[in-house]
Amino acid sequence: MPYQQMFEVLSKMGALSSPLKDAIIKHSKILLYSKNKRLLNEGEKSDSIYFILEGAVRVFYLNNEGLETNTWFLFENELLISVYSFFTSQPSFEYIETLEKCTMIVVKKEKLDWLYENFVEFNIVGRRLTELYYIRNEAQANSLRMLSAKERYEQLIRTQPQILQRVSLSHISSYLGVSRETLSRIRKK
């Protein structure tokens, strides 16, 4: 059952009662997306949170010159959300796009809010997930500020080894804040 995959991840954050699991199933959908499908564009309001059952996704923005900067790569058993837009109901400054064919469990914001209101224990799960992703974001920001390009690449390979098989080198170089040529030189060493 696809939901069991998600429940195993969520239960590491806190207890999930049977009524909560039933409510999550009732208030979500399993959707299939093709490769290179835009789930969110700059200027749109994000109203969904996704759990990736299968596939890979990237989050990116465009700078003033129109160049892409990748900020996240997410894979199976990870949550996908445009944090700022989702929680503020403001237009997004980023894009979300599938890198592979994806299967995801999707929950709309109003349904997530309903789950939080009706299942107190789900608030603990949500808080712990928020903390986890905040820590990941902080670690990534610190990496860009404090590590050399070579150290950032080595850290990426240590923490997300599947990335080289599933993400293009141009996307990886953008994520690391280096040119494609610089990344090629780092990989040759």
N, C-alpha and C positions, 0 to 999 in steps of 0.2 A: 504494500500500500504506500503510495507516494507520501502521504501525510506522516507516516511513521518515521521517515527520514528526517522531516522537519522536527517532529516531536522529540527525537533523540537529541538533536542539537539544542532545542529550547530547554529540555529537561536538565541539561548541564548547568543552566542558569537558575533553576528553581523548579519546584514541584508543579506538575500539570495534572489537575484533577480530570477525571473522565468527563464531567460536564463541561469543563473548559475546552478539552480536546474536541468534543462534539460541537461546541459553539464556534471554534476556529474553523472547523470543516464547513459548518453551515454558512459562515460569513466570509468565505474566501472562494476563490476559483483557481483551478489549474489551467494555465494558458500556455500555448506553444507559440514560439516566435522564431522567425527565420533569421538567418545570419544577416548582419548589417541592418537590423531593424532598429529604428530610433524609438526609444520608449519615452524620451523627453527631449524637448528642444529648448534652447535658451528662450526666455520670455514666457514660456508656458508655466502654469502652476502644477506642481507635483501633488497628486492626490492618492498615490499608491505606494505601498511597500511590497517588495518582492523577496521571496525566498527561492534561491536558485537550486532546483533539483538536478538539473543537467545543463551544462553549457558554460560559456564565459561571456563577461560583459565588461565594458570600459565606461568610465566617467571622464569627461574632458570638458574644457572650455576653450574659447577662441580668444586670443589676445587682440590688441588694437590693430595689429597688422593682419589678422585673420589666420594666424598660425595656431594649430591645436597644441594644447598642453594636457596630457593625460594625467589624471590625479588618482585614479583607482582602477585596479583590475580585480574583478570578483569572479569566483568560481563556485562549484558545487558546495552546498551546505553553508552558503553565506547569504547575508541579508543585503539587499540593494535598496538604496533610498537616496533621494536628493534632500539631504538633511535640512538645509536652510529653507528651501521652498516648501517642503512637506510640513514642517513645524510652524512656519510663519504665514503660510498661505500667500506668499509673495511670489512674483515671477522668478523662475530659475535663471541663474547665470551660467548654468552648465548643461551639458548634453549627456544623455545615457544611451548607449548603443550596444547591441549584441555583437560579439565577435564570432560566435558560433550559433548554430541552431540551439535554442534554449527551451527548457520546460521549467515553468516557475509557478509557485503558489503566490497569488496576488491578493492582497487585502487593501481595500479602500480605507482612507483616513477615517471616515465616519464609522466604519465597522470596527477599526482598531480602537477608536475612542470608546465605542460601545463595549468592547471586550474589557478595556481597562475599568470602565465604570461598573461592570457587572461581575468581574472576577478580580478581587483584590490581589490574589496571588500572582496574577498576570502582571501587575505593576512591578513586582520584584523582578520578574523575568525581563521586562522591558527596561528597567533601570540598569540591570547588570549588562544587558546587551548594549545599551547606550554607553556605559562605562567602557566596555571592551572596545567598541569602535572608536570612541574618543581617544583612548590610549593608542590605538593603531594609528590614528590620524596624527596625534602628537609625535609619535615615534617617526613617522614619515617626514613630518615638518622638520624635526630635529636632524634627521639624516640629511636632508637637503641643505640645512644650515651648517652642519658641523663635519660632515664626512667628505672626503675627496670623491671624485667621480668613480674611481676604481673601487673605493670602499663601499660606495652606494651600490655598485653593480654586484660586488661579492656578497653584500648583505641581502640583496634581492634574491640572488641564486640560493642562498642559505634558507631564507624564509619562505620563498615561493618557487621551488625548483621547477614546477610544471610550466612556469611562465615562458621559458624559451621554446617549448614545444607548441604553445597555444597562442602566443601573442607575437605580432610582427616586431622586427627590430626597430622600425621607425617609431612604433608606439612605445616600446621599451625605452628608447633613447629620450623621447619626450618626457616620459615619466621620471627618468633619472636626471633630467635637466641638462642633457648633453646633446651634441650633434650626433647624427648617425655615424659620421666618420670617426668621431672620438670614441663612440661605443665600439666600433670595429677594431680600433687600435687597442682598446682595453681588453677585448676578448682575445686578441692574438697573443697577448702577454701571458 
